[in-house]
Amino acid sequence: MKKNCCLFILLVMLSASCTDSGAMEPTPTQKPVEAVEPTPTPISVEVIKTLSYAGDDFRQKLDVYLPPIGQAPYPTILAIHGGGFRARSKELYQNIGPYFARQGYAFVAINYRLIPSFKYPAQVEDSFCALAWLHANHDEYGFDPNRVVVMGGSAGGYLTAMVGTVDNPEIYLENCPNPFPAGEAVHAAVIFYGFYDFTNVDDFPKSEFDSLEMFWGGKHEEISSQQLVEMSPIMQIDGSEPPFIILHGTADKSIPSVMSERFATTLEQKGVDVELVLLPDVDHAFELRPLTGEEMTLSLNKIETFLDQVLAP
């Protein structure tokens, strides 16, 4: 009986020893598991693709991004892509479009006819015709016709400047199926590194002249001075323009930032509300980079603050 009792005590001691070893503190290479916050699911944006705004040409199409927040009518951005009048498409805005939609904007990204098949004024015609479509369809898609912004970069920045400065666009609307609205059609303009003056092309890099000559329809010296004035947004400024924000990198080798500086100065001299944002050591096409990058984070913050101010009731 005493032997069995001792055996029982020994078994209990061994069991306790095993239990203690399982409760040892983690070694230095073992780190306690920390709780990780789940990554939030992006808010879904409704995208309506490839709507026609003029004729049957595959280039005269647009995409609509509708906001998942807020209530219609929404402030609306008409976005015109760059690409030297010869390349790219509305897909350029497949990141920026959803971004602004999640901020409560309807976003309309357009294609337009390109060189060499189409020269001036086709690209300007398409830009104004897409704007006419936006106003004609504001009820169906929830666009606010009293808070319309036009946006573009490079060649699209030029077209944005034309839409923002031309007072009488009838010469560009002959073949447009929708009527152009009476009164103020654009309430703000956002330009990434545009160009604005064809009456003097000394500042244009020679590498850009092939595209420009196809757009003009000939060499610069072959184009009449009247047409050069007509094509130049800076020559259209009369003080009736909507507010502008212009963003340009100082290291831009395709379109020197001095062009935006001159355009902003001319707007300001005419009494137009304008904000010029020069990005030190930033080169061309920076809005094609990730939206979380330094240049675009700064630019988007500037644009949103600007739009909050100029579109406020």
Secondary structure, DSSP 8 states (H G I E B T S, - for coil): -HHHHHHHHHHHHHHHHHHHHHT----TT----------------EEEEEEESSSS-TTSEEEEEE-SSS-SSEEEEEEE--STTTS--GGGGTTHHHHHHHTT-EEEEE----TTT--TTHHHHHHHHHHHHHHHTHHHHTEEEEEEEEEEETHHHHHHHHHHH-S-GGGG-TT-SS---SS---SEEEEES----SS--TTS-GGGHHHHHHHHTS-GGGS-HHHHHHT-GGGG--S----EEEEEETT-SSS-THHHHHHHHHHHHTT--EEEEEETT--TTGGGS-TTSHHHHHHHHHHHHHHHHHT--
